[in-house]
Amino acid sequence: MDAKPRATVIMGAFNCAHTVDEAIASVISQSFQDWELVVCDDGSRDQTLSKLKDWARRDTRVRVIRNMENRGLSETLDACIAASRADLLIRQDADDVSLPGRFERLIMAMDQNPEASVIGTWVTCFDGKVDLGLIRTRPAPTKRDLVDGTVFFHPSCIMRKAAVLSVGGYGRHPWLRRSQDYYLWFRLYAAGMHGLNIQASLYRFREDSAAWRRRSLSARWMESRVRWEGFRLIRVPIWKRPMAFMPLLKCLVPSWIYAWIRKSRLAQSD
């Protein structure tokens, strides 16, 4: 085994044969090259696993592990962390794209801010063909900001592995198949840690029709459960805790209207 890399890129992959090549190519092409990629196939039923194995044959820094059945992103990422060798964890989704200087900027930011446990960036949403707009995040989110919603765009982040492990990783609760990142932020902040956001877009997030389909009633319920548990952890006043169920109200809005509103807001953010 080679010397320990500076960072481990952790990626879960499920039925993404049509996008995973572009995602991994964006990792390979980074200006910062002292990394390993641990990618876990989460019980895919298409050609995802064969594509991952092909990448591992071409580049020894790519290591493939596998769930024999679909376990969800939370358990999949915990498996990646268990297999990682570096002290820093960089997230990457199997259907997104990292801009070439992303890893370099994240590593530099971690070195310059040793007190930060997680650092994210802005992201550019695209539908596979054209850019839709920016998602901006606050430069230094506070515990109070968590009440309004997630404060880091998860796949854009770099994290200190020791910090993530100190709060139990992503977790194995059934209600963590969605919003597992939000629950992680709650636990990090409840433990006295915090993070920052680079005020620039370094990551391209695929916002296609599949993304809208994932915003189901069950997903909204899991997000509400995460918010309820998180509010308790950061000691949100009792009278504010019903705000945890705001995601469920979005289910009353027809999906096509919600998608139109979302795309309009993204377009206005440019």
C-alpha positions, 0 to 999 in steps of 0.5 A: 500500500502506498503512503497515506494520501492527504485526502480520501474522496468518498462516493456512493454509487447506485444505478448511475452508469450513465453519469459515473464516468463523468463524475470520476473523470472530474476527480482524476483531472483535479489540480490537487493529486494526492488523493484516493477515491473510495467508491461504494457500489450500493447494490446497483442493477445496471452497469455501474459496478463494471464501470467502477472496476474499469476505473480501478484497473486504470488508476490504482488510487481508485478503490471499489467496495460493494454493498450486496444489496441497496443500503442507502447513502448513509450506510454506504458513506460510512462504509467508505469512511471505514475503508478510507486512509486519509484524515480528510474526507472529500465528498463527491456524488456519482452524478455530479462534477467537480471543477478542476481546482476544487480539491486544491481550494478545499485543502488550502481552506482546511489548512488555513482554518484548523478550527473548522470541521467541515468546509463547503462551497457554492454549487452550480446546478445543471440539468445535464446540458445547461446551467440552471443557477447557483446555490449560495451558502453562508460563509460562516453558518451558526447553530441558529442557521440550522433551524432554517435548513441545511447550512452546507451543500453536502457533496461540495464538502471536505470534512475532518474524519476525526470529527465525523467519527466522533459523532458516530459517522452518518448513522444507521437509523432507517430515517437517515436514508434521506437528509443524512447530511443535515443530521450530521451537521446538527450533531457536529454543531451540538458537539461544539464544532462548526464549519465554513463555506467558500464563497465560490462555485466549485461543484456542479450538481445535477438537478434533473427529473430524477432529482425531483422524483426523489422529493417524495412524501417519504423523503419529506417525512425523513427530513422532518424526522431529522429536523425534529431530532436535530432541533432537540440536539441543539436545544431549539426552544419547544415552541419553535420545534413544530417548524421541524415539520415544514418539509411536509407542507411542501407535499401539498404543492404539486411537483410541477409547480415546485419544480417551476419555482425551484428553477425560477429561483435558480435562474434568478440567482445567476 
